[in-house]
């Protein structure tokens, strides 16, 4: 400051050459007050500021900050961030940096102090993980693209991944994050900007069910059912609203394999395509899984590919060889979805009946995995033992609701319903319906 007052051409702290002696004095007071551990969050009005022990502390702290600029300022801001950690307003700039922040953009808004604000904004860009709304007009527009920490919503929009998928990666310790809960209970998750590239690579490594379905030539519903058995690396997800994340390399392996096959413009009379097998049989989905798993492992070879069909649907096989290896007698084990079709109900009803123990199941191998299925004999036993209210209603020409109410008045309770086992279809034991006069002669299948 003496050198500035005397107008000497050189100073030991070059940054101060931009200021007048009065501006320098004000800045020293600001940095010394908020940089001191004794006055870290105190107002700038200091009692007995003219006392040597007070002024010496303020000027010494300011000198240490200015002599190592901007690292000295960043060290001061780090200390203030740690002091404010855990407090109610620790996610807001005024709550963390208090009077220093307000003074920097208020009393020190003169353009000659721009270099001080630039150093402060550099620190914010690299370290700030709290709230940063665009309504904050104090921050320049260029700061937004430099922020090292961004909210999860921004990460999702930049990568195309859902928030749920990003949270899964955080829980798997694949991404660094910081979480904050406000006094009002709102929760914020921030992610490092450097990890956005990691998220982008995740997005390119996996594709959604719709894209995989288009490339492989299988309907989405069918591919969704086959995936757990064909691709063990497929993951449940909400990416783009779809139910699966499918490794891109797995799909590419299939397309590369298809490109290596001989192309047929028409299907030979002695051959059949996978599309025909899926449409007309004779293989059920369990054996289709086994077939595709063997083709992928090169245990069973297709003869070529039909050019008019897309993806896996165009795989061509020698019909006799296919039936000899995967045909034969129809499987006696049905998957739960197949059972639902046989019963004429939705899949969730079939699963509810299994959970209630009304449908006996057993474990069987489907592709690479173990699955739960229902033996054909067990299904026949179910038909002989139980009857749905809707089937009774059809036979009587009445509504299911009326039949359920009439049986309730006769003291007959269902073994499954919305209130019993959370089953969306009402089910009765046939034995319990014997002796009901108005049901005499009613036949149900």
HELIX and SHEET records of a PDB file:
HELIX    1   1 UNK A    2  UNK A    6  1                                   5    
HELIX    2   2 UNK A   14  UNK A   18  5                                   5    
HELIX    3   3 UNK A   21  UNK A   35  1                                  15    
HELIX    4   4 UNK A   52  UNK A   67  1                                  16    
HELIX    5   5 UNK A   71  UNK A   84  1                                  14    
HELIX    6   6 UNK A   93  UNK A  104  1                                  12    
HELIX    7   7 UNK A  111  UNK A  113  5                                   3    
HELIX    8   8 UNK A  114  UNK A  127  1                                  14    
HELIX    9   9 UNK A  141  UNK A  146  5                                   6    
HELIX   10  10 UNK A  152  UNK A  159  1                                   8    
HELIX   11  11 UNK A  163  UNK A  171  1                                   9    
HELIX   12  12 UNK A  193  UNK A  195  5                                   3    
HELIX   13  13 UNK A  196  UNK A  205  1                                  10    
HELIX   14  14 UNK A  209  UNK A  216  1                                   8    
HELIX   15  15 UNK A  220  UNK A  230  1                                  11    
HELIX   16  16 UNK A  239  UNK A  241  5                                   3    
HELIX   17  17 UNK A  248  UNK A  260  1                                  13    
HELIX   18  18 UNK A  274  UNK A  280  1                                   7    
HELIX   19  19 UNK A  285  UNK A  296  1                                  12    
HELIX   20  20 UNK A  311  UNK A  314  5                                   4    
HELIX   21  21 UNK A  319  UNK A  326  1                                   8    
HELIX   22  22 UNK A  336  UNK A  343  1                                   8    
HELIX   23  23 UNK A  347  UNK A  355  1                                   9    
HELIX   24  24 UNK A  376  UNK A  385  1                                  10    
HELIX   25  25 UNK A  389  UNK A  396  1                                   8    
HELIX   26  26 UNK A  400  UNK A  409  1                                  10    
HELIX   27  27 UNK A  430  UNK A  433  1                                   4    
HELIX   28  28 UNK A  437  UNK A  439  5                                   3    
SHEET    1   A 3 UNK A 149  UNK A 151  0                                        
SHEET    2   A 3 UNK A 187  UNK A 192 -1                                        
SHEET    3   A 3 UNK A 177  UNK A 181 -1                                        
SHEET    1   B 3 UNK A 206  UNK A 208  0                                        
SHEET    2   B 3 UNK A 244  UNK A 247 -1                                        
SHEET    3   B 3 UNK A 235  UNK A 236 -1                                        
SHEET    1   C 4 UNK A 263  UNK A 264  0                                        
SHEET    2   C 4 UNK A 304  UNK A 306  1                                        
SHEET    3   C 4 UNK A 315  UNK A 318 -1                                        
SHEET    4   C 4 UNK A 271  UNK A 273 -1                                        
SHEET    1   D 3 UNK A 333  UNK A 335  0                                        
SHEET    2   D 3 UNK A 369  UNK A 375 -1                                        
SHEET    3   D 3 UNK A 362  UNK A 366 -1                                        
SHEET    1   E 2 UNK A 386  UNK A 388  0                                        
SHEET    2   E 2 UNK A 427  UNK A 429 -1                                        
END                                                                             
